[in-house]
Amino acid sequence: MSGLLLALLFMACKGDDEVEYTQFNVDDDEVVISVGEPEVLDPVSTVIRSTTGEVEIGSAVVSPGGGPIGTDHEVVIIVFDDYQDQVDRVSVRTQSPGRGEDEYDLIQDSADEGYYKLTITSAGEPDEKRDDTLTFRLWQASTTEEEAP
């Protein structure tokens, strides 16, 4: 009995499952927001498409679509019901001229597995004006077993 337990323990310690992600949508699902505008602008939105760009798999809305420095922008991604089981993670990449790139994971709603949300705040100097690009990325998890050394 103890030999079986030891063998099971050894097999459990043999390797760790490492999660790798594959992008589930096309690379250019994006919107542009205007930073440094004197007024708060209307929301901007786009359709989220499959890797070939042929199938609509969700939608993205950023509200507001622009405004003064320091504006909070609510980013919402909705993954359609048919694809929710295939999407395991959602992120947004921000690209700002002269400020570089960042990427943030959105938070999945506890009651709706297809609803993801994040609030980001536009930063900058008081008189700065620019257009930032937000690129939406949906990810599908796959596990590979990694052997322990």
N, C-alpha and C positions, 0 to 999 in steps of 0.2 A: 504494500500500500504506500509506504513512504517513498519507494522508488518511483511509482507513478506520479506522486505529488511532486517529487523533485524534477522529473522529466517535464511535467506541465509548467512548473516554475521556470525551468531553463528555456522552454519554448517561448514563454511570455516575455522573457528578458532578451531573447535573441535579437529582436529588432524593434524599432519604433516606427509607427506609421507617420510618414511625413506628408503633410497636405500641400499639394501644388494646385495652382489655379490656372485655368485656361480662360481667356477672354471669350465671353458668350455673345458679344455684340460687335458691330462694326466699329472701326477706329474713329470715325468722324461724327459720332453722335455728340453734338456740342451746341452751346449757345454763347452769345457774347453779351456781357453786361457792361454798362457804361458807369465808370467810377469817377466821382468828382463832379457830377451833375448838380446843379443848384436845387432841382426838384426830384422827388421820388418818382420813378418811372413805372409804367405798367409791367406786369409779369412777362417773362419770355419763356417759350416752351419749344419742345421738339419731340418727335417720335423717336423711340429707341428701336433699332432694327437689328436683325440677326447678322451673323458674320458676313453673309453675302449681300446684305442690304435689301433683300427681297421680302422679308417677313417682318411685320410689325410685332414686337414682343413687349412693348411697354411705352411709357411716356415720361417726360421729365419737365418740371416747371421750376423756374427760379423767380421768387417774388420778394421784393421788387426786382425789376430788370435793370435797375440802375438807381443812382442817387448820390448824395453827398458822401464824402469820406466818413467812415464810421457807420455806414448803413449795414444793418443786419439783413442778410439775404437768406430766405428759407429755400432750401433745395429739397424737392420732393421727387422721388422716382417711384412710379407704379409699374410693377411687372405684372403683365396679364396672367390670368389664372392658369392658362395652358402651359406656362413656362416657369411658374413659381418653384416647382420641385427641382428645376434644373439650375436655378440661380442660387448660389450660396453666399455671395458677398457682392456689395455694390460700393463703388467708389467714385469720387469726382476729382479730376485733376484740374488745378487752377494754373493758368498761364498769364502772367502779367508782364507787359513790356517793361524792361529795366528792373524787374523784381524777381524774375525766375519762375520756377514751377514748384508746386506742392501737390500732394495727393492725400485725400482724406476718405476714410470709410464712413458711409452713411449708417445710421442706426436703424435696424429692422424693428418694425412695430411688433409688440408682443401679441396682438390680437389679429394681425393681418400679415401673413408671411410675404406678401407681395408689395408692402408699403415700406419705403425707406425714406428717412428724413435726416437733414442736418442743417444747422444754421451756421453760416460763415459771415464774417464781418470784413468789409472792405477797408483796407488800411492804406495810408498814404499821407503825403504832406497836405496842408490845408488848401493850397491852390493847385494841386495836381489833378489832371484830367487824363483818363486813359480808357481803353477798352480791354477788358479781361475776357479770356476764353475759358469756359468751363466745359470740360470733356467728361462725359459719363461713361463709366466702364462697369459692365456686369460680368461677374466671374462665376465659373463652374468649378467646383472642387473635384480633385481626383487624388486618391491616396496611393502612395508607393511605399513599399516596405523598405526601410533602411536597416541594413544589418549593423548590429552593435560591434564595436571594435574588439 
